[in-house]
Amino acid sequence: MNAPAPAARSDAAASTVKGGWAVQVGAFSTAEKANKLAAELKSAGFRAYVSPVSKSGKTLQRVRVGPEADRSRAEGIAAKLKARGLPATVVASD
């Protein structure tokens, strides 16, 4: 029997959680592209959110799923995302 997909939650809730592990699915130069992917993942039942980061004077919009307290849970989510054909990397949640 398959486990249910993680429940969706708002970007605001995701941004208040610190620590643990997340799965990064992409990084975009525009918020529009990041928000589109995050919305698609949410509609599929994943707890996706956009996490901006500034590097070298540019801001990237990272799309992440999680966070999870246990790395093994994050790795399980990464495997599900990879099975959908998405790039998925487990990263420390910040």
C-alpha positions, -999 to +999 in steps of 0.1 A: +000+000+000+014+034-009+018+061+018-002+092+012+016+122-003+025+150+021-002+175+027+000+209+012+006+240+033+010+277+028+042+294+018+040+314+050+039+283+072+068+268+053+089+299+057+085+300+095+100+265+099+137+264+104+161+234+106+157+199+094+159+188+058+142+199+026+142+187-010+152+213-036+135+208-069+147+239-087+161+274-086+147+301-109+156+337-117+120+347-117+094+343-090+068+335-117+085+303-127+092+292-091+056+299-080+043+279-110+063+248-101+055+252-064+018+254-072+020+223-094+037+204-066+012+216-040-017+204-062+001+170-063+000+169-025+036+180-017+044+207+009+062+229-016+073+265-010+095+291-026+127+302-007+145+332-021+183+334-018+207+362-028+241+352-043+265+375-061+240+403-062+213+382-078+183+366-062+173+330-070+139+316-062+145+281-049+116+257-050+117+233-021+095+206-005+094+200+032+109+206+056+113+173+073+129+166+107+145+134+095+168+132+065+154+097+057+119+112+052+134+139+030+152+113+009+119+094+005+103+126-008+133+131-032+128+096-046+091+104-053+100+136-070+127+119-091+102+093-101+081+122-115+111+132-136+121+162-114+156+170-102+155+166-064+183+171-040+181+168-002+195+200+014+196+214+050+166+235+055+174+272+062 
